[in-house]
Amino acid sequence: MPIQLVINGQNRSFENASEDFSLAQAIEQMNLQGDRVAVEWNGVIVQRDHWLETALSPGDRLEVVHFVGGGSCGRLVSKQETGRELTVR
């Protein structure tokens, strides 16, 4: 049964989604390396060890951030810059 999600602002359909489609399965079907991404699910940052138990529903919103190696400095984005607060689960 297909499930429609919003990923980084884009609609995406997962055609082979099971009834209990998890965040871990979505990451796998997007061919992402789980150790190199962070995921926000409906405004909540989900720790990697909770991905398997996080069941997705049609219309859920995911923001996926890829970590990239290289460079000499990094920068964190503050609540003041984004206008919203994130919760860690």
VENTA-V394672 format. One record per helix or strand. SS is the DSSP state (a for helix, b for strand). FROM is the first residue (numbers start at 1). TO is the last residue. If there is no record, write none. Layout:
# VENTA-V394672
[[SS FROM TO] [SS FROM TO]]
This chain:
# VENTA-V394672
[[b 3 7] [b 10 14] [b 22 22] [a 23 29] [a 34 36] [b 37 41] [b 44 46] [a 48 50] [b 55 55] [b 61 66] [a 79 82] [b 87 88]]
